[in-house]
Amino acid sequence: MGAVALNIHSEQAHDIEIVMHVDETMVEEQRNDLARSLEDYPGINSCVFCNKRFHLMLVNYNRNRLTSQDVLGKVMAQHYHAELIGPV
């Protein structure tokens, strides 16, 4: 046995959204690739760039699984320079 049931509602309560500033100028394809690659990491729920401020990215993640520094590290591991702006 030993199975653990996961309460979806309690997981959603631990989601947080942060704003990151990406230093590089990126075309749409690069932004989409970065967002998709981040969303592949367990604990990151969504990642989108702002429509009119292409250097700002909103990342929604589960704070029980990751920290903001973890998310920043995943961006930097893809050879982009970025800074945390703060929570939304």
Steps between C-alpha positions, in 0.01 A plus 500: 500500500684815612330715233448863588201690369575852382241763574489723193343788690779511757760494218336802332517689829879477479530646151672834470572724203822694459621755247841456343691744283691328219794713388540364147293625210313196375283440196162333545631152422771530768246622756266212417783247521611630840144501635435144378827371640426652842151350502661156458654527848298337779354771720478770230137536395522773238736750350400790274665815375313831524343607171650848482802459725678205346776506758257423786397143567231378743570160651244313708648223712431289807699640791492161675708355216720794394629834622525816295875443490439154351291657224765766437764228484302311236490814282871562546578133425360571153770769457274801556567776747204589720403664828207444730273803513262362762169327559191615316 
